[in-house]
């Protein structure tokens, strides 16, 4: 019988297991291999755990400084950018959003004359913003005005520190647009990539711009929970490389739940990955039939989160509960800056 209650995905995590900074070097992080049993390894051991001809799929989204301080007249309003929209506006989360109305103008601290017009407001406290800059000019203004929107479980009483600008960005980062990092990718280093190449592991990237709601726990009923859409792209070249590797007998290794979610959003019933350019709000939970991915590398996730439900769907709820109990008992570091795992499907 499939787990359907929130308590099936709940566990108690001691506060001292939450990582507030990454391992240095990044590939020195631990990796729990979850297969027929459990094995304690390190991320730098990854090449030895894969086979020549396997293909590694990483998310090449780039995290933007999405946290903004805004003024509307004398009112101070906190803005967290969430997702770019096809019409050029941004969906954003706003503190004190009840005070905002369509047509309001927000002025942002930092860059000169950087502002946005509220074009609409939704019932969940979100707003759509049309900024007065676009392209490179928008990126420059954001760099001057914004700060990283680090997850709340990373302790930064006075905001992100200088090291976070590099630590919270993966080696794959290329296409700007994510609010949160695809954290499994944070473990990779040039040395690890070279070792994977020497082993004969193929590699390609896809893009999913991770939104602000990705790591939120499910608070109500699982069946009625809604995941906010996120924009993604799988190029024809990436889809072709994945399909060619699998046709040649290689396994598809997803680096992170974001990569897996996008692959599962684009795969056909016969297991072929198709090119993709659009939005996905796929919610993967036990009962999902996986067609695109053979292994999953991922960090340790929050209790009751859609991401913990995803790993339970992939590797089995009982097996993942046992894996998390092992990780907690053996001092693994959890969440964005924490350790990793390599999962085989159930």
C-alpha positions in Angstrom: 0.0 0.0 0.0 1.4 3.4 -1.0 2.0 6.0 1.8 -0.5 8.8 1.5 -0.4 10.6 4.9 2.0 13.4 5.8 3.3 11.5 8.8 4.6 8.8 6.4 7.1 11.5 5.3 7.9 13.0 8.7 11.1 12.6 10.7 12.9 14.4 13.5 16.2 16.0 12.6 18.5 17.3 15.3 19.4 20.9 14.7 23.1 20.2 14.7 22.7 18.1 11.6 21.8 21.1 9.5 24.8 22.4 7.5 25.4 26.2 7.5 28.4 26.1 5.2 29.6 23.6 2.6 32.5 21.2 2.8 35.8 22.4 1.4 36.7 21.2 -1.1 33.2 20.5 -2.2 33.8 17.0 -3.3 35.0 16.1 0.2 31.3 15.9 1.2 30.1 12.5 2.3 27.8 10.4 0.1 25.4 7.7 1.3 24.9 5.1 -1.4 21.4 3.6 -1.2 21.1 0.4 -3.1 20.4 -3.1 -1.8 22.1 -1.9 1.4 23.7 1.3 2.7 27.3 2.3 2.1 29.2 5.3 3.4 31.3 6.9 0.7 32.4 10.4 -0.4 31.3 12.5 -3.4 34.8 12.2 -4.8 34.2 8.4 -5.1 31.4 9.0 -7.6 33.5 8.0 -10.7 34.1 4.6 -9.3 30.4 4.1 -8.6 29.5 4.7 -12.3 30.2 2.8 -15.4 31.8 4.0 -18.7 29.0 5.0 -21.0 26.7 6.3 -18.2 25.6 9.9 -18.7 25.4 12.5 -15.9 22.6 15.1 -16.3 23.1 18.3 -14.3 21.0 21.5 -14.0 22.9 24.5 -15.4 20.6 27.2 -14.0 22.4 30.1 -12.3 21.2 31.6 -9.0 20.3 35.3 -9.1 20.3 37.7 -6.1 16.5 37.5 -5.8 16.0 39.2 -2.4 15.1 42.9 -2.8 14.2 45.7 -0.5 11.5 47.9 -2.0 9.7 51.2 -1.1 6.2 52.2 -2.0 6.0 55.7 -0.7 6.9 55.4 2.9 6.1 51.7 3.2 9.0 49.2 3.2 8.2 45.9 1.3 10.4 42.8 1.1 10.4 41.2 -2.4 11.7 37.7 -3.3 11.7 37.1 -7.0 10.2 33.7 -7.8 10.0 33.0 -11.6 10.4 34.9 -14.8 7.2 34.8 -17.0 6.9 34.5 -20.7 5.6 38.0 -21.0 8.7 39.5 -19.5 7.3 40.1 -16.0 8.4 38.3 -12.9 6.3 36.5 -10.3 7.5 37.5 -6.9 6.6 36.8 -3.2 6.0 40.0 -1.2 5.9 40.7 2.5 3.1 43.1 3.2 1.5 42.1 -0.1 -1.9 43.0 1.1 -0.9 46.7 0.8 0.0 46.3 -2.8 -2.4 47.0 -5.7 -2.1 46.7 -9.5 -0.5 49.9 -10.7 1.6 50.5 -7.6 5.2 51.5 -8.3 8.0 49.9 -6.2 11.4 51.6 -6.0 14.3 49.4 -5.0 17.3 50.1 -2.8 20.7 49.9 -4.4 20.8 50.7 -8.2 19.7 54.2 -9.3 16.2 54.5 -10.7 15.5 50.8 -10.4 11.8 50.2 -10.1 8.9 47.9 -11.1 5.2 48.3 -11.6 2.8 45.8 -9.9 0.7 44.3 -12.7 -1.3 41.9 -10.7 -1.6 40.3 -7.3 -2.6 36.7 -6.4 -4.4 35.2 -3.4 -1.2 33.5 -2.1 0.7 36.8 -1.4 2.4 36.8 -4.8 2.6 39.7 -7.3 3.6 40.1 -10.9 6.2 42.8 -11.5 7.1 44.6 -14.7 10.6 46.1 -14.2 11.9 49.2 -15.9 15.0 47.4 -17.1 15.6 44.2 -19.1 18.4 42.1 -20.4 21.9 43.0 -19.2 20.7 46.3 -17.7 18.3 44.3 -15.5 21.0 41.8 -14.5 23.3 44.7 -13.5 20.6 46.4 -11.5 19.8 43.2 -9.7 23.5 42.7 -8.9 23.5 46.1 -7.2 20.2 45.9 -5.4 19.6 42.2 -4.7 20.9 39.6 -2.2 20.9 35.8 -2.4 17.6 34.4 -1.0 19.3 31.7 1.0 17.0 29.1 2.6 15.9 30.0 6.1 17.6 27.0 7.7 21.0 28.4 6.7 21.9 30.7 9.6 22.7 34.1 8.4 21.5 36.6 11.1 22.9 39.6 9.1 22.2 38.3 5.6 24.4 36.3 3.2 28.1 36.5 3.7 30.7 37.1 0.9 31.5 33.4 0.6 27.9 32.6 -0.2 28.1 34.3 -3.6 30.4 31.5 -4.7 29.3 28.7 -2.4 25.7 28.9 -3.4 26.5 28.5 -7.2 27.2 25.3 -9.0 30.1 24.7 -11.3 27.5 24.1 -14.0 25.8 27.5 -13.6 25.3 29.2 -16.9 21.7 30.4 -17.5 20.5 33.0 -14.9 17.1 32.6 -13.4 17.0 30.5 -10.3 16.1 31.7 -6.9 17.5 28.6 -5.1 20.5 26.5 -6.1 20.1 23.0 -7.5 22.0 21.8 -4.5 23.2 18.4 -5.6 25.3 20.2 -8.1 27.1 22.1 -5.4 29.4 19.1 -4.7 31.1 19.1 -8.1 34.6 20.5 -8.7 36.7 20.7 -11.8 38.8 17.9 -10.5 35.7 15.7 -10.0 34.5 16.5 -13.5 37.9 15.6 -14.9 37.9 12.3 -13.1 34.4 11.5 -14.4 35.6 12.2 -18.0 38.6 10.0 -17.5 36.3 7.2 -16.4 34.3 7.5 -19.6 31.2 9.1 -18.0 29.3 11.3 -20.5 27.8 14.5 -19.3 25.2 17.1 -20.5 23.2 19.8 -18.9 19.5 20.9 -18.9 18.0 23.9 -17.3 15.3 24.3 -14.6 15.0 27.6 -12.9 14.4 26.7 -9.3 11.7 28.8 -7.7 11.2 30.0 -4.1 8.7 27.3 -3.2 10.8 24.3 -4.1 11.9 23.4 -0.6 8.7 24.2 1.3 7.0 21.5 3.4 3.6 20.2 2.5 1.3 21.7 5.2 -2.1 20.2 4.3 -3.3 17.2 2.2 -0.8 15.6 -0.1 -3.4 15.0 -2.8 -4.4 18.6 -3.0 -0.9 20.1 -2.7 0.1 22.3 -5.6 3.6 22.9 -6.7 4.3 26.3 -8.4 5.4 26.0 -12.0 9.1 26.4 -12.9 10.5 27.2 -16.3 12.8 24.6 -17.9 14.6 23.7 -21.1 16.0 20.6 -22.6 17.7 21.3 -25.9 17.5 19.0 -28.8 21.2 18.3 -28.4 20.8 17.4 -24.7 17.8 15.1 -25.5 19.8 13.5 -28.3 22.8 12.9 -26.0 20.7 11.3 -23.3 18.8 9.0 -25.7 22.0 8.0 -27.5 23.7 7.1 -24.2 20.8 4.9 -23.1 20.5 3.3 -26.5 24.2 2.3 -26.1 23.5 0.7 -22.8 24.5 3.6 -20.5 22.5 4.6 -17.4 21.0 8.1 -16.9 22.2 9.7 -13.7 20.3 12.7 -12.6 22.2 15.2 -10.5 19.5 16.5 -8.2 15.8 16.4 -8.0 15.4 19.4 -10.3 17.1 17.5 -13.1 15.0 14.5 -12.4 11.8 16.5 -12.4 12.5 18.1 -15.7 13.5 14.8 -17.3 10.3 13.1 -16.0 8.3 16.1 -17.4 9.7 15.5 -20.9 10.0 11.7 -21.3 7.7 9.7 -23.5 6.1 6.4 -22.5 8.8 4.4 -24.3 11.6 6.2 -22.2 12.8 8.6 -24.8 13.6 12.1 -23.5 12.1 14.9 -25.7 13.2 18.5 -26.1 11.4 20.7 -23.8 10.9 24.5 -23.4 8.2 25.6 -21.1 6.9 25.2 -17.5 6.5 22.2 -15.3 4.7 21.8 -12.0 5.2 18.0 -11.8 4.7 16.6 -8.3 6.4 13.3 -8.0 5.3 11.1 -5.1 5.1 7.3 -4.4 3.2 5.6 -7.3 5.0 7.6 -10.0 6.4 5.5 -12.8 9.9 6.6 -13.6 10.9 6.4 -17.3 13.9 8.8 -17.7 16.3 8.2 -14.9 18.3 5.2 -13.6 20.1 6.7 -10.7 19.6 9.9 -8.6 22.3 11.9 -6.8 20.7 14.2 -4.3 21.1 16.0 -0.9 19.1 15.2 2.2 15.8 16.9 2.3 13.3 18.5 4.7 10.7 16.3 6.4 7.2 16.5 4.8 8.7 18.2 1.7 7.8 17.3 -1.8 11.5 16.5 -2.4 11.5 13.9 0.4 8.4 12.4 -1.2 10.2 12.4 -4.5 13.1 10.4 -3.2 10.7 8.0 -1.5 9.0 7.5 -4.8 12.3 6.8 -6.5 14.0 4.5 -4.0 11.1 3.3 -1.8 9.7 4.9 1.4 10.9 2.3 3.8 14.4 2.3 2.3 14.6 6.1 2.4 13.4 6.2 6.0 16.1 3.7 6.9 18.7 5.7 4.9 17.7 9.0 6.7 17.9 7.2 10.1 21.3 6.0 9.2 22.4 9.4 8.0 21.2 11.1 11.2 22.8 8.5 13.5 26.1 8.7 11.6 26.5 12.5 11.5 25.6 13.3 7.9 25.0 17.0 7.2 21.6 17.9 5.9 20.0 20.3 3.4 21.5 22.7 0.8 25.1 22.9 2.1 25.0 19.3 3.4 26.1 15.9 2.2 24.9 13.9 -0.7 23.4 10.5 -1.5 23.3 8.2 -4.6 20.0 6.4 -5.0 19.1 3.3 -6.9 15.4 2.9 -7.9 13.2 0.5 -5.9 
